C-alpha cells in the first residue's frame, strides 16, 4: 500500500458531460515515481492516471520550461491542487486529449501554470488500483476496529464516570433545592417587608410633599404680611405728613385771620378818622375779599384733609383687626407645624435636632407684632 500525499475532492471544469465536475484527486509518491489519479465521484471504477518519474520529468521540465527540481515539483503540484480545491486556481480537464490544465485567472488574461497528461488505465492499472483500494480498506477497517474498541472502552468509562457524576449531582441538586426553598421563603418574607417599607416610604413622600406645600403657603403668607406691614408703614408716614400739612394750614389760617382782624380794625379806624380815603378803603375791601376767598379755600382744603385723615384712621382700625386675625392664623399654623414635627420625628429620629431648629426658626419668622395706631 502506498501512502497518499493528497486525497481530496477538487472541482474540475470538463469538456464532456460524461465526466463528473467533482473529481477525487489521489497523489502518491513511491520510489521516485509520482502517480496522480483522477477518480470520478459518481463511479469509483472510472478514473484517469498520470505517472511522472524522475526521468520523464526532465522531458516535462524542458517542454513546459519549468524551473524547479523533481522534489519541489511534487510539492508544487500538491499546492496547485489545494488552490484548485479552495477556488484560487481553475482546473480544466479535456477528455478527448486527456490533458489536465491548471489556469490562473486575473483581470488581464488567463495564465496556464501547468499542464499534465493523463491516460485511461489498462488492466494491470485496474488490478493495482483495486489491490491498493482493498489494502487501504483493510488498513482503514483495522483502524476503525481499534478505534471502535477504544471508543467502547471510553464509552464504558464515561458511563461509569457519568453515573458517579449523576449521583453526585443528584445529591447536590437535592441540597441546592432545599437551600433554594429556604432562600425563596426568605425572599418572600423580604419582599413582603420591602412592600410594607415601600408603602411607608410612599406615604412619607406624600406627607413630605404636603408639608412642603404647606411650608410654601406659609412662606407666601409671611411675605404677604411683610408687604402689608410695609404698606401700613407707608400709609402711616403719609398720614403723618397729612397731619403736619394740616397743622401748617391751620397756622396759616390763624395768621390770615389775625391779618383780617387787624385790617378790619384799621379799616374801622380809617372810616372814623378819614372819610377822604374811600379809594384806599375800596382797595382794602378788594384785598379783604380776596383774603376771605383764600380763607374759604383754605378751610375747604383743611376739611378735605380732615376727611382723608378720618378715612386713614378707619383703614388703620381695619388693619388692626386684620392683624388680630393673622395672629389667630399664626397660632393655628404653629399648631400644624408641631403636628408635622411630631410625624417627622416619628419616622426620622436622627434628624430631631434639625427639625427642632427649623421649627424654632419658623416660629421666630412667623412672629407678627402689630404697630400702635397713630394718636
Order of alpha helices (4+ residues) and beta strands (2+ residues): beta-beta-beta-beta-beta-alpha-alpha-beta-beta-beta-beta-alpha-alpha-alpha
